[in-house]
Amino acid sequence: MLDSIFIAMSGLTGYEKGLRVISNDTANLNTPGYKGASLQFADMFYSSGNLAGGSGGQYGYGLTTLGTRLDLKQGDLQNTGNDLDAAVDGQGLFLLRDGAGNVHGSRAGQFKFDNTGTLVSSATGETVLGLDGSGNLVPIQLGALKVSAAKASTRLTFSGNLSSTTTTQTVSGLTVIDKTGSSHSLSARFDAVSGSPGNWTVTVLDGANTVGTGKLAFISSQPDPANNSVTINYTPSGGQAMPLTLDFSSNVTSYDSGSQSSLAVASQDGYGAGAMTRATFDPSGTLALTYSNGQSAKGQSLALGAYTSQDALQPVNGNEFAMAPGQTWQIGAAGTQAFGKVKAGMIEISNVDLSAEFSNLVIMQRGYQASSQVVSTANDMLAQLFQMQSK
């Protein structure tokens, strides 16, 4: 009967461990990227009931636990509204490096840039790893991408009609930008060439100062391909010379419209410096940045890690996984090999099935009650035995 008590005690211990696993799963119901677990049970060793080595039956020695098994299926994806949150739709874990240099994998993609411009986990502060051009693991950093540098204007594109019957026409408001991002306002005067219909002299002015001149010609009211642009060199006050091309090759005509012309600048390709207004990820996990000057840029790509088997993963704190000794991460980018795509502005929520956990909770409770009842019954039988001896 003492054996029965010890066997029942192993059941109590096992079901208590099972309750602990269920408790941990339900506690992490709302933990992003959390993977549920289940406790594996097994019966203990057996021995012969015949101590003399006869053919007696085999008797078990109770319950043992073999450890937990992770449920690695993907959880649902949930919108967060945070551009730097990311989820992997498919295979792969984000790779993070802690202060000791250890690389861990996680499905919880809650990221932010720290005060040094390095992408880190919002939960643990660990460095988020990306891939360089050679496929090596490197930190994802903004560096020079914090600001979009200015670009000097090189081409001004015109559209509209230059009246064929006027003798002179001035188009003002030709805004150009130098390489420092400063704006300058120029104007262009169009003078009809006497005795040569369709031919114009174009004079570019900075205030009253002539910047440069060129020739513009029309054939049947359409720009002559041989003379449909004017190129000059403009030197802003205190700045460096910058080549400028005035392009009249498309959407420009020269019909009779009296003394009125609609010719104007349609676009120019320069822009000033811009501050970063948004940082997010594209489906390949590449950092995508936009700026206040309307420009965009690409940064490094998030690195994803894969594992050969579930046994290669070891859960660690912070909802992360480490590689078992002798195992290494298989590294790649989102959308390549067997890796899934990155969904920006989303996180993967826990894959815990609450209804299944409650069902398992009932099973654990009943198993614990049954084991405790065996202990009580064996104790009652021992008490009766002691009473018989006392008589």
N, C-alpha and C positions, 0 to 999 in steps of 0.2 A: 504493500500500500504506500510505502514511502516512495517507491518508484513512480507510482501513479501521481503522487503530489508533485514530484520533480518534473514529470512529463507535462502535467497541466500547467506548471509554472513556466515551462518553455513556451507553451501556447500563450499565456498571459504576456510574456515578454515580446513574443512575435507580434501579437495583435496590438500591443502598445506601440511598437515601431511602425506598424501599418497606420495607426491613427496619427502618428507624428508626420508621416509622409502626406496623408490626406490633409492634415492641418497646414502643412507648408504649401501645398497646392492651392488650397482655398485662400490662404493669406496673401498669395501672389496672384490672385484672380485678375487684378488690374495692373500688374507689373508688365510694362512693355517688353515684348520679346521673350517672356518667360515660357519655359517648356515644362509641362507637367511630368510627373514621375509616378511609377507604380512599384510597390515592394514585391519582390519575388520570394515565395515561400518554398520550402522543401522539407521533406521528412528527414529526421536524423538517422544515424546508423542503426543497424539491427544486430541483435545477437541471439544466440540460441538459448532457449529457455532451459535446456538440459545441460547442466554444468558438467555432467560426466561425458559429454560429447555424444550423446545419443541422437536420435532423429526427431527431437522435439521441435516445435515450431519456432519461427523467428519472431522476436518481439522488438517493436520499435522503441526509440528513446525520445520521442517528441518532435517538436517543430524547430526548425532553424530558418534563418533568413539569408538569402544569397546576395542581398544588395538591391538597389533600385535600378530600374530601367527607364530611360528617358523616352518621352513621346516627342519626337522631333518634327512632327507634321507642322506645316505652316499655320499660324494663327491668322485671323481676319485682319485686313488692313483698314486703318481708321484715319480719316482726315484730321489734321491738327491745326492747319492754318499757319504753321511755322515753316518757312521756306527751307530751313536747314535741317528739319527732320527728314529722315529717309527710311524707307523700308525696302527689303529685297523681295521681289515677287518671283519666287523660285528658289533655286539652290544658292547657298553661299552665306557666309557670315562676314560682317564688318570686322576688320582687324584693328586692334587697339594695342598700344604699347604703354606699360605702366612705368613708374619712376625707376624701377629696378631693371628695366630693359626687357621684361617678359612680354611676349606677344600673346594676346588673348583674342578669341572670337566672340562676337555678340550679334544677336538679331535686333537688339534695341538701338535704333539709329536716332537718338536724340543728341544732336550736335550743336556746337556754337563755336565762334571764334573768341579766343582769349585776348588779353590786352597786348599780346605780342603778334597777333594775327595768325595764330596757329589753331587749326581745327581740333577741338577736343570734345570728349563726351560730356554732356551736361550733367550726367549722373555721377560719374567717377572722376572726371578731370583728366582721364588718360588721353594720350595723343592718338588721334585718328590717323591711320596710315593710308597712303596712296601709292601710286606707281609712277616711277620716273620713266624716261624714254627707253631705258634698258630693262624695264620690268622689275627694278629693285624697289623694296619697301622704303618709303620716305615720308616724313610728315607733310601734311597738306597745309601750306602757308600762303597767305595773301602776298606778302612781299611788296613788289612794285605794283601789284594789281589793285592796291587800295585806291589808287587814283588813275583815271584815264588821262594820259598826256594829251596836250593840245596838238593839233595837226594844221599846218599852214595850208591855206587855200592854193590850189593849183589850176582849177578850172571853174569858170562861171558859165553856166548854160542859160541861153536866152530862149524865149518863146514870144509869140505875138506877131503883129504886122507892123512893118516899117513903111509908112505911106510913100508910094512911088512918086507922088506929086509935090511933096514938101521938099524944100531945099536944105533945111537943117533941122535936126531933132536931137534933143539931149535926154538921155536916160540917167537919172540920178539914183542914189541909194544902192550903189554896187558895194555891198558890204563884203570885205575880205578879212581873213584872220591870219595873223602871222604865227610863227612857230611858238611864240610865248603865250598864245591864246588871246592876244589883244585884237580888237576889232578896228577896222579902218574903213571909212566911207569914201568911195570914189564915184566918178561919173563918167559917162561915155557920150561924146558928141559925134553925131553922124552928119557929115556934109556931103551933099550930092556933088559928083564930079561933073562939071559943066561939059556938055557935048557928049557925054557917055552915059546914056540911060541905063539904070540898073547898077551903076558903080558908085561906091561911097568911100569916103575917107573917114576912118574911125580914129578919134582922138580920145585917149583915156586921160582923165584929169584928176589930180589930187588937190582939191580946191581950185586955185587958179593956175596951178603948176601942171605942165604937161608931163605925163608919165611915159607915154609912148603912143605911136600911131600904127595904123595898119590899113589894109584894103579889104572891103567887103563887096561882093558882086552877086547879082541875081540874074538868072536866065529864065525868062517866062515867069517871072515873079517868084521863082524858087531859088534857094541858095545855090550858087555855082560851087560844085565840089572842089574846084581848085582854089577858091577864095571864100571859104565859109567859116573861117576862124581867124582871130588876131592874137598873136603872142607878143607879150611885152615882159619887161623886167621891172618890178616895182620894189623900191627900197623905202620902207617906212622910216619916218623920222627916228633916228637913233637905233634903227634895226638893220637887219641884213637883207640883201636883195633876194627877192622871191619871184620866180617865173610865174606868170599868169596867162592862161589861155581863155579868150572870150569865144565861146562856141555857139555858132549860129546854124549848125548843120541840120537841125531837125526842129519842127514845130515853129519855124520862122518863115514868114512870107513878106512880099513887098507888092501889095496891091494898091490901087488908087483908093485912098480913104480920106482925101482932102488934106486938111492941115493937121489932122489928128492921127497919132500912131499909138498902138497898144504894146509896142515892144517893151519887154521888161525881163529882169533876171528871174529865171525859174528856179535855179538851185545853184549852190556852190559847195565844194567838197571839203571845206575846212571846218574846224570846230575847236572850241575852247576846251580847257581842262574840265574834267567832270569828277564829281565825288561818287563813290559807290552807293547805289540806291537799293540794290537787291543782290543777294547771293543765294543760289539754289543749285540743284543738280539736274542734269539731263538723264534720260533713261540709261545711258552708258555709265552713269556715275561720275561724269566729268563736271567739275565745278563751273557753273555758268554765272557770270557777273554782268550786271547792267549798271549804267552810269547816268548821271544827271545831264550829260551832254548828248544823250541818245545813243551812245556807243555801247558795245557789248564785248566781252572777252571770255576766253576759256582758261581754266586753271588745270590743276592736276586731277587725275581720276581716282576715285575711291578704289582701294584694293579689297578684294573679296577672298575669303579662304574657304576651302572645302576639305573634307575628311574622307578617308578611305572606308571607315566603318564606324559604327557608333561607339565601339570599344576604344577608339582612338581619342574620344572626347572625355575630358574630366571637368565636371562643374566646379567653378570657383565662385567666390563672392562677387557681388556686383552684377549678377545675372550674366556671367561670362563663362567661357569655356577655355580650358587650356588643353594642349596636346599631351597625351600620355607619353611617358618616357620612350624614346626610340621612334616616335612618330613626328612627322613634319606637316605643316600646312601646305596644301596645294593652292597656289596663288594665281589669281587672274583678275580680269576686269569684267564688270557687268555686261551681259549680252554676248560674251564670248565663251567658247567651250560649253560646259554644262551650267554655267552661272546664269542666274536670273537677271532681270532688269531692275533698275532702281526706280522707285516711286517717290518723288520729292513731295514734301508737305504732308507725309503720311508716316505712321508708325505701325508696326505689327503688334497687335495686342496679344495677351496671354492665350495659349491654346487650351487652357484648363476647361474641361467639360464639367460644369457644376452639377448637372444631373447625375453623371456617372460617379462623381466624387461622393454625392449623397448616398448613392446606392452602395458604394464600397464602404461608406461609413456605417451603414446598417449591418453589413456583413461583418465588419470588424467588431462592432458592438456585440453582435450575437455570438461570434467566436469567443470574445472575451468573457461574456456571461457564461457560456458553456464550460470554458476552462475553469472559471472560478467555481462553478457548481461542482466540477470534478474534485477540486481541492476540498470543498466543504464536505462532499460525500466521503472522500477518503479520510478526512479528519474525524467524521462521525464514526466510521468503521473502526478507526484506531481507538477512539474513546470507548467503544463497546468492548474492544479487545482488552483494554486496561481494566474495565469493569469486571470482565470475566476472571482476570487474574487475581483481582482483589478479593473475589469470593473464594 
